[in-house]
Amino acid sequence: GKTIMWFRKDLRLDDNTAFNKMLEESKESDELICIFHLNPLQFLENSYNHNAFFYSVSTFYKQAKANNVTIHFVYGNVEESFTALKRAFQDWDAIYFNKDERGFGSVRDQKMTVFFEDNQIQVHSYQDSHLHGVEEIKKPTGESYKVFTPYFRKWLAMPKRPYQRTMKIDKQFEKITHPLFTEGEKQFGQLVEKIVFPFEYECGEAVAEQYLKEFIKTHLHDYQKGRDYPFLDQTSKLSRFLRTGELSIRKVWYALNAEPVSDGRQTFISELCWRDFYNMIYYENPKQKTQEIKEQYRQLQWSYNQELFEQWKNGETGFPIIDAGMRQLAQTGWMHNRLRMIVASFLTKDLMIDWRMGEEYFQKKLIDYDSASNIGGWQWAASTGTDAVPYFRIFNPTTQSEKFDHYGDFIRQFIPELKNVPNKYIHEPGKMPMEFQKSINLVIGEDYPNPIVDHSKIRSEILTFFKKTT
Ligand code: FAD
């Protein structure tokens, strides 16, 4: 009969659990078909996230083809698409895929598993995307963890699955002609045609591997020292390859373990654990995209001030470090982790704007958007999540700036207006005497905004804001 491999956030042939299993388990007589399902519900307009993801799909399509694997596209509502597929291929009797354990994808996978079973299609699904799946790390009592550190301790002690290079692909993956696939290909073609990036962008398995190697060679061992300084640009930038599956997480693990022990390596490993942790947290709190995890904070009266929100989005808050971070996001589709923390704290604490608005804006812009990590990061900053920053520990944007961009190198890179501001004033350019402002042709309030809030007053306001609910 026919066997289908359903690709989704696992855009690689190497060490792909479901794909490997299919190759291993299929018989000579089985006809193997690879598909990618395009769900119009998941299309986002003008979004780097969307463009980056589908550009990766398009790159994968080409690279798979070069390895004699044809990917067929199916377009439309999930259930209707698979019903049509079953009608078209009566002898289709098995499906392989790497499952999504949380969010939209997990709901889809559960629904479709029932559908496949009802239609006598054998389901072979696997956890492939994380070092440990959502049910693997539990307290001795069987409960799930809510705090990172004990989770990390347990996670470290657990054996990890090995990296498994894909065997030689000697099966047939020829192109199949069918109106469903023709339509899918047409829709995909139209989608790809519209993809544009205002920045340089390359992707694919080989590029991902290059990033991994380069990072290990040049930055891994001082990762711990440099990771918090945006101007050093010392982090791995692997996030986008992990979210598309262009890079196998087991390949990363295997490469790290071939390296000598160092503080850098250990810290990097803990970051990979955060990825698993937030994945598990989303599974445990399926409503977290719209609802605060901590029940006592569900009644907070967030602000919806559009004007302030726009200033934040556009990098026009008058706080250089915030503006530089927001402009990095708008210009490159990526933002350094330290800045994500600072700008998220600023939106939710200084502006008291609903964290959901920030989460949604990041969803649109980030080329590494991952729902579990993004929502986790936002609820952490808003103090509403698990193991979040307590509401009374408020990031001071100026102090953060002095600490993590001391000489203003990063600020000047993204805010050219401030390039002539001396170090002394770079974190608070409004403090430059007017005479001096004029002498460098930069009038604060005209050429660069004055701060849109008075941070010194925020603390007491936030304490009142949160206390109302406790
Ligand atoms: P590195 O420092 O090189 O870290 C290596 C890998 O570890 C990352 O690629 C990532 O997979 C993982 N990792 C690191 N930090 C975290 C973290 N805090 N949580 C979960 N995983 C982590 N990460 C995303 O992948 N997608 C998102 O949409 C996302 N949104 C975020 C939103 C906010 C408000 C915050 C505070 C953090 C968010 N993060 C997100 C986490 C983190 O900022 C990024 O993973 C990191 O900046 C990616 O760059 P890198 O690959 O160079 O990271």
Residues whose N, C-alpha, C, O or C-beta is under 5 A from the ligand:
A	BS01	FAD	T235 S236 K237 L238 S239 L242 E271 L272 W274 R275 M335 H336 N337 R340 M341 A344 L366 D368 Y369 D370 S373 N374 G377 W378
